[in-house]
């Protein structure tokens, strides 16, 4: 049996089935059947950036703007520079009045998040490997080709800086995914409390569409951090992770 041919056939069949499901969900959306379209998009696996984006659009049309933001964030993880995803995400946040609340008040933190979030983890890993190899080749060239040594050293230094930046961005993204997962509030309102108890003192309130970082997971309670650094305990069922466990 030709296993390569069999695997190729299965892959093509899977891709065709995925395309058919996506087209069917799009047809429901175009017909104004947004609840049915949302259910159809939700059934598609694996989900691409386009599936998450269209699912977010369906939720937005249904008035579930917080869930739309969640799906736009999931789409942005897969296609971080897509202008339509970024525009719809911003529009949904503005609709709920959380656009500024979801941004850090610290310019340096905003800049770092924009840089590291502008590429996927896979892209940063690729940049790291390429920059390392280029640096090594330029260093070797500087050692063996004396006539071009000065220029090659300058280029090697620049490539080394690029490698360091890619490594830092990749390390941060991997650390954040493991130790500081992001979530989106889906209920209209939830209290952030000083302790993981239903009768604990309320520290602040969060509204639908607010993006938070999970600092500690205690099952039914999460210790979350807002973009401004304020922390509090919220019910875990009031929000959903951007990257499911």
PEPEQUI-V487883 format. One record per residue. N is the residue number from 1. RES is the residue in one small letter. SS is DSSP state (H for helix, E for strand, C for the rest). PSI is psi in degrees with one decimal (NA if undefined). Layout:
N:RES:SS:PSI  N:RES:SS:PSI
This chain:
1:x:C:137.3  2:x:C:97.1  3:x:H:-35.0  4:x:H:-42.4  5:x:H:-39.0  6:x:H:-45.1  7:x:H:-39.5  8:x:H:-40.6  9:x:H:-42.7  10:x:H:-39.2  11:x:H:-44.5  12:x:H:-38.8  13:x:H:-42.6  14:x:H:-41.8  15:x:H:-40.0  16:x:H:-42.4  17:x:H:-41.1  18:x:H:-43.8  19:x:H:-39.3  20:x:H:-43.3  21:x:H:-41.7  22:x:H:-42.8  23:x:H:-39.9  24:x:H:-41.2  25:x:H:-39.2  26:x:H:-38.4  27:x:H:-40.7  28:x:H:-40.8  29:x:H:-47.0  30:x:H:-27.8  31:x:C:0.1  32:x:C:9.4  33:x:C:74.1  34:x:H:-36.4  35:x:H:-44.2  36:x:H:-38.3  37:x:H:-43.1  38:x:H:-42.7  39:x:H:-37.8  40:x:H:-42.9  41:x:H:-39.4  42:x:H:-27.2  43:x:H:-16.9  44:x:C:128.0  45:x:C:139.4  46:x:C:156.7  47:x:C:127.3  48:x:C:176.1  49:x:H:-38.2  50:x:H:-38.3  51:x:H:-46.9  52:x:H:-40.7  53:x:H:-49.1  54:x:H:-33.8  55:x:H:-40.7  56:x:H:-40.8  57:x:H:-40.2  58:x:H:-43.8  59:x:H:-37.6  60:x:H:-43.2  61:x:H:-26.9  62:x:C:-4.6  63:x:C:1.9  64:x:C:71.8  65:x:H:-33.7  66:x:H:-43.4  67:x:H:-30.9  68:x:H:-43.4  69:x:H:-41.5  70:x:H:-46.4  71:x:H:-35.2  72:x:H:-37.1  73:x:H:-39.6  74:x:H:-37.9  75:x:H:-39.2  76:x:H:-30.4  77:x:H:-32.8  78:x:H:-27.2  79:x:C:74.1  80:x:C:-15.3  81:x:C:7.3  82:x:C:120.2  83:x:H:-32.8  84:x:H:-40.9  85:x:H:-47.0  86:x:H:-39.8  87:x:H:-45.0  88:x:H:-36.1  89:x:H:-47.0  90:x:H:-42.4  91:x:H:-42.8  92:x:H:-40.7  93:x:H:-40.3  94:x:H:-34.8  95:x:H:-38.1  96:x:H:-4.5  97:x:C:27.8  98:x:C:8.7  99:x:C:-46.7  100:x:C:-34.9  101:x:C:-29.1  102:x:C:1.6  103:x:C:139.3  104:x:C:140.3  105:x:C:-8.4  106:x:C:119.3  107:x:H:-40.6  108:x:H:-40.1  109:x:H:-40.6  110:x:H:-41.2  111:x:H:-45.1  112:x:H:-41.5  113:x:H:-38.3  114:x:H:-36.4  115:x:H:-53.7  116:x:H:-29.4  117:x:C:-2.7  118:x:C:-8.8  119:x:C:156.4  120:x:C:166.4  121:x:H:-38.8  122:x:H:-41.0  123:x:H:-44.5  124:x:H:-38.5  125:x:H:-40.8  126:x:H:-43.8  127:x:H:-38.4  128:x:H:-46.5  129:x:H:-45.9  130:x:H:-45.5  131:x:H:-37.4  132:x:H:-46.2  133:x:H:-41.3  134:x:H:-42.4  135:x:H:-46.0  136:x:H:-40.7  137:x:H:-38.7  138:x:H:-38.0  139:x:H:-43.9  140:x:H:-40.5  141:x:H:-39.1  142:x:H:-31.9  143:x:H:-40.3  144:x:H:-25.0  145:x:C:89.7  146:x:H:-33.8  147:x:H:-32.4  148:x:H:16.0  149:x:H:-46.8  150:x:H:-48.1  151:x:H:-40.2  152:x:H:-34.6  153:x:H:-41.6  154:x:H:-45.3  155:x:H:-38.9  156:x:H:-38.1  157:x:H:-44.2  158:x:H:-42.9  159:x:H:-37.3  160:x:H:-39.3  161:x:H:-42.2  162:x:H:-40.2  163:x:H:-41.7  164:x:H:-40.1  165:x:H:-42.9  166:x:H:-39.9  167:x:H:-42.7  168:x:H:-44.1  169:x:H:-43.2  170:x:H:-45.0  171:x:H:-42.1  172:x:H:-46.4  173:x:H:-41.7  174:x:H:-40.7  175:x:H:-45.3  176:x:H:-40.1  177:x:H:-34.6  178:x:H:-42.7  179:x:H:-12.4  180:x:C:59.9  181:x:C:147.5  182:x:E:154.2  183:x:E:164.2  184:x:E:132.4  185:x:E:130.3  186:x:C:-17.6  187:x:C:160.4  188:x:C:-29.9  189:x:E:138.7  190:x:E:140.9  191:x:E:136.9  192:x:E:119.1  193:x:E:163.5  194:x:C:-15.3  195:x:C:157.9  196:x:C:59.6  197:x:C:142.3  198:x:C:-23.2  199:x:C:12.2  200:x:C:156.1  201:x:C:135.8  202:x:E:129.2  203:x:E:-43.4  204:x:E:173.1  205:x:E:146.7  206:x:E:144.8  207:x:E:168.1  208:x:C:136.4  209:x:C:-6.5  210:x:C:132.3  211:x:E:135.5  212:x:E:165.4  213:x:E:133.5  214:x:E:115.2  215:x:E:-27.4  216:x:E:137.2  217:x:E:112.9  218:x:E:46.7  219:x:C:-104.9  220:x:C:-8.5  221:x:E:140.8  222:x:E:135.9  223:x:E:115.3  224:x:E:161.5  225:x:E:129.0  226:x:C:172.3  227:x:C:-25.7  228:x:C:3.8  229:x:C:-8.5  230:x:C:136.8  231:x:E:150.4  232:x:E:163.7  233:x:E:130.3  234:x:E:160.8  235:x:E:134.0  236:x:H:-27.2  237:x:H:-1.3  238:x:H:-8.6  239:x:E:170.1  240:x:E:140.3  241:x:E:143.2  242:x:C:-44.0  243:x:C:104.3  244:x:C:151.1  245:x:C:NA
